[in-house]
Amino acid sequence: KLYVPEDEYPGYNFIGLILGPRGNTQKRMERETNTRIMLRGKGSVKPGAHRDHKTDYKEDEPLHVVILGETWEGVDAAAEMVGHILRPIDEEANVHKRMQLRELASINGTFVE
């Protein structure tokens, strides 16, 4: 369980950086590490969104990332990847975010070289 430092950095889009365009960043990290990466806690579910009531979203806890995997190596690798995302950096220096925006433009068909 990795807690998202949203109280220390209000307004920083941790959820967007973890999920990525259409959830692709989260899916890529899961594939690379053979783990399951889930956002849980307060704010992890959009208001009015359809919920799977079998899943406990832990909405009474602070926002956090839960990582499940079959091996400790995979869980540690995923925790390291998510940990890098949870360290806020300046907009201009955020290569991760620029790559996500580039991917989103490509998906939407608005990417210009």
N, C-alpha and C positions, 0 to 999 in steps of 0.2 A: 504494500500500500504506500503510494507516494502522494503526499498532500500538496495541493496546488496553492502557491503563495498569493492568492488573490487579494487577501487583506493588505499585504505589504505593497502590492502593485495593482491598485484598482484601475480598471480600464484597459489593462493589458489582456489581449485575446488569447489566453492559454488554450481554451477549448478549440478554437479555430486552428491553432497551430498543431495541436495533437491530432485532430481529426483530418484536417487538410481538405482539399477540394473533393467533394462527394465522398468523403471518408477514405480517400486513397492513401493518405499518409499513415493513418492507423492500420489500414489493411496491409500496406507494404511492410511496416514494422512487424506486424504479426507474422507475415510470411517469412521474413528474413530471420526471425528468432524462434519460429514455431511456438508462439505463445498466443494468449488471448489478452488483449488490452482493453479495459473498460473504464469509462468515466462514471463515477458514482458520487453521491452527495448532493448538497444543495446546489441547484442550478444545472444539474446534469441532464435534466429532461426539459425540453422546451414547454412553456405553458401552452396547454390545449393540445399537446401532441398525444397521439394514441400510445398507450402504455401496455406493456406486457405485464399483467398483474401477477404472473408467476415469479417475476424478477423483483428482487429487493433492491431498490435504487438508493437506499440508505439516505433519504432526503433529510433526515434529522442530523446528519453529520456534515462537516465541512467538505467542500469539493475535493475529491481525490481520485487517483488513478489506481485501479486494481490490475495486477498482472498475474495471470495464471499460466503455468506451463508444465510440461512433463519432466523437464530437466532444470537443474539450478543454473546451468550455463545459459540456457535460453532466457530464463527469467532475469538473470543478471544483465544479459546483453540488452534486453528490452528495457530494463530499469535504467540502464546507462543512456539509451537513446531518448527515453522520455525525460530523464533528468536534464539532458542538454536543452530540451525544449522548455523545461520549467525554469531555466535561468534567463530572465529577461535581458535583452540586449537592445541597443539603439536601432531604430528603424532602418537607417542607412546601412548598418553593418549586418543586418539580419538576412543572411544568404538563404536560410531555410524558408523564410516568408516570401522572398523574391521568387524562389523556385516554385513555391505553391501558387503564387499569382500567375506565373508563366504557364504552369500546368492548367490552371483554371481557364486562362485565355485560350489555350490550345483546345480544351474540351468544348468551350463555347464557340470556337471558330473565329475568335477576334484577335488571335495572336498575330502580331506584325513583327518581323525580324528587325 
